[in-house]
Structure formats: C-alpha cells, structure tokens
Amino acid sequence: RPSSSSELAAELRPASRPLMVARFMARTRARGALLAALFSGAGALRTRALRANEVGSLATRGFCVVPSWMPNEDVARVQADVSEIDAHGLLRAAMVGSGDNIRADESIRQSGMCSLIPGPPLHVGSADTRWQLTEAMGRLRVELELAPQLSHLSELTPFETELAYLSYPRGGFYQRHTDVPSRGWCIVGRKPCDGSSLARYERRRTISVLLYLNLDWNVDQWGGQLRVFAEPCEAGQPGGAI
C-alpha cells in the first residue's frame, strides 16, 4: 500500500493442488523498538535485496512481484516446516473479518493457518527455521523503511507485525478483499473491562508480503493465482472489505 490515500483489493484464485504461503504483515506505528537478530551465519535463510524497479513498482502501483527472493533450497526448508506443522494438526481454519466480527466463512476463504507470532510448540517442526524466517522478514522490513521511494511510510514497528503459515487445500481460495480498508482501524491491547486501560486504535497492515512456498508451480494447470485489483469494490458487494 503506497500511501494513505490508496487501497488495493486482492483475491487468491482456487487451486487444483495444495498451495502453501508464508504471510508477513507490518504495521506502522512509531515506537523506537529494536528487532534483535536471532540467527545469522550459514544456517540462516538467505534472501536477496529488492531491485530498484521492484521498490518503484511498490511505491507507484501499490504492489510488486519479487522472483527468487529466497533460494529454492531455503524455500524447501520453510515448506517442510509447514508440512510438519500440518501433520500435527496445528493448522486451524483461517478467519475473516476483524474485531468483534472475526469468524470462519468458507464461502469467502478456504485455507488453514498457523500463526508464528506466537508460534507453535518448539518441538514441532523446525523452530530454527521459523526464527530464521522471522529474521529474514525483519531484514525486509528494514530494507523497506530505508528505501528512498518509500520515504512517505512511517516506521514499520518490529513488534507489531504478523507472521503466519497459510495452507490452501485442493480447491482452496480467498475471495476478493481489502487488507487495509479506509475504515481499517481496530482496537489493539486489552480493554478496560479486562482490567487495563491500554486499549487503543490504530491502522493495521501497512505492508503485506506473501512468500509462495510451492516450487515448480504450474499456474496454467493448477491455478492459485493472486489477483490484485487497483479499484476498490463497493461496500456490500461480493468481495467487499472483510
């Protein structure tokens, strides 16, 4: 999302094979917090820097495609972790909506999800891989903050991010929706009724990142395309903001 005045809607088309995705979402809020580098060295997940045309597309069009951001062998490590988590039955039905309207609705979204912040039990899959993925997304967050083309963005707060695994079954999909609708403010923190006055409102999801984990995917045969819409849909219409 390149500026506060623009929005993009998106949908994930049905796939004829299981499709795995790692999702990262960064929020904007100045806090001055620091993200510690938890892993480094030969075992870290490797990523490449964004090219100028990719950052430029994000700044002007609101989205960009980054081929081979992570080497295939490292993507395979992340995919193996998703498969192990799935084998332990830890992928729950992904929800739609926000606030008091969060719900499961398979007419809108059919996919499994496992949050990584906080993550699954350490003995399931590879906790090292999950920490390294968190670090890789932290490097991307810093790269986006430092990009001159994105200078209009406020600080992407490291401790107000989301990271999750998504697994779309055969025929799974996510209908057209807007990640950051113009009315997209939500309560964060505990409410006074919970014994705290820390609740506040803020906008969510300044930047959304999808890392596709299926290698050698044939989109013409198997589907699963991510479709991006530049024009917002009307409220109340199918595919409206959810």
N, C-alpha and C positions, 0 to 999 in steps of 0.2 A: 504494500500500500504506500504509494509515493508521497502522499500529502494528506492533510486532514480533510481536504475537500473532495477526495476521490475514493471510490469504493470499487471493488471487483467481486463479482459473484463467481462461483465455480461449482462444478459437479464432477463426480467420478463415474464414468460410464460402466455398465455391467461388464464383468469379465467372465470368460468361459473357463478360466483356470484360477486357482487361488493366487491372490496378489498380496504382497507384503510391503508395508511402507513404514518408515520411521518419520514421525512428525515432530517438528520443533516450532514453538511459538514464543516470540519475545514481546514483552510489554514495555511501554515507555513510562518511566517514572524516575525522576532524579532522586537517588538515594545515596550515592557515593559508596556503594558496597563494592567489594572486590571478589572476583571469582578465582579461587585457588586452582592452580594447575595440579591435578591429582595424579596424572600419569604422564610420562614422557619416555623417550628412548625408542628402542627397536620395537617394543611391543605396542606402541601407540597406534591408533587408527590414523592413517595418512589421508590428507586432503590437499587439494591444490588451491591456489589463490584464484579469486574471481578475476576474469578478464575485464578490461575497460568496457567492452561492448555489453557484457552481461550486467555490470553495475549500471551502465547507461540505460539499458532496457528496463531495469527495475525502477530507475528514477523517473523515466518518461512514460513508460507503458503500465507500470504498476506490477509487473511480473517479469521473470526471466527464466530461461532454461539453461542449466549448467551440466553439460555432458561430462561424464567421467570425473565428477568432483572427488570421488573416493575410488581407489583401485579395486578391481573386481575381487581380489583375494580378501581384502578387508570388508567389502560388502558381504561376502560369503560368511565371514565371521559373525556379522550382525544378524544375517538371516538365520544362521544356525542357532543363535540365542533365541530368536523369536520362535523357532520351531520347538525348542526345548521348553520354553515357557508355555506354548500351546499344548504340548504333550502333558504338562502338569495341570491342565485345565484352568490356567490363570488368565485367559483372555475372556473378558466379560463383554456383553453386548454394548457397543458404543452408543452413547446417548445423543440426543439433540436438544436444543433449547438452552436456556441459561436461567440462573436464579431459581425462583420457585417453579419454573416451567421446565426443568430438566426431566426428560422422560425417554423411554425406549419407544421408537416408532419405526417398524420395519418397512413401512410404506415410503419412508424418507431415507433411511440409512440401514444398510445391512453389512455390518462388519464387526469383528471382535477388536478389543482394545485392551492394552495393559499400560498403565502409567509407569514411567520410570522415575518420576519425582513426586512422591517417594516410589521406590521400585519394588519389585517382587523380592521374596526371600533370597538371601545371599547364596544359599546352597542350590538354587535353581538356575540352570543355565550358566552363563559366564558373567559374574558380577564385574570382572575386569573389563570385559567388552562394553558393558553398559556405562561404566565410569569413563572409559575412553571415548565413547560416543558423546557423552555429556561434555567432555573437554573439547572435542572437535567442534561441537556446536557453539561452545564458548569462544573458540577462536574465530568462528564465522561471525558471531555477534560483534566481537571487537573489530573485525575487518569491515563490517557494515557501518559501524559507528565512525570509523576513520575515513571512509570513502568521501572525497570532496563532493561527488554528485549527490550524496545523501545528507548533506550538511543540515538540511531542514529538520532531520529527525532529532528528537531529544535522546537522552541517554537511554539505551536499552538495558534495563535493570537486570543484572545477572540472577538475582534471587527471586525474580517474579517472572519466571519462564515456565513453559510446559514442555515436556518431552514424553513421547508415548510411542509404543508399537501399535500398528494397525494391521489387521489381517482380514482381507476381504475373501470370503469363500467363493466357490464357483457360483457365478450369478450375482455376487455382491455388488453394491453400488452406494453412492451418496448423491441424493438429488441436489439440484441447483440450490445454492445457499450463499449467504454473505457472511464471511468471518467477522467483519468489523462493520456492522450496520451503523448508520448515523446516530441511532439511539442506543448504541452499544456500550452503555455504562452499566456496571454491575457492582454489587456490594462485595468488598474484599475484607476479610477479617471477621472476628466474632461479633455478634450482635449484642446490644445491651442486655437482652433477655438471657444471654448466655453468661452474664456476669462480667462483661467487658464493654468498654466504650471505644474499642479500636476499629470498629467497622467504618469503612469509608467507601466512596465511589471512585471508580477510575475506568478509563477505557481499556479494553483488552485487545491483545493480538495485533500489535503494530506490524510485525513481520511474521509470516507463516512460511515454513520450509517443509517440503516433502522430499524424502530420500527414498527412491524406489530401490527395493532390495532383490527383485527378481532379475537374475542375469539372463541374457539372450531372450528377452521377452519379445514375442511376435505380435505387435499390436494389431496388425491386419487380420490375423487369425483368431486372436484371443481377446481383443477388446481391452477394456480397462483404461481408456484414455481419460486424462484430466482435461476438462473443457473449461476455459476461462471466458467469462462474459464481461465486456467493458461497460455495458449499460446495466444499471441496477434494475431489478424487477420490481413491479408494483406490489405494494403491501396487499396481502390477502390472496395473491395469485399463487398457483403452484410453483414451488421453488423460491418462495419469498424468504426473507431473512429468518433464520432459525437459530 
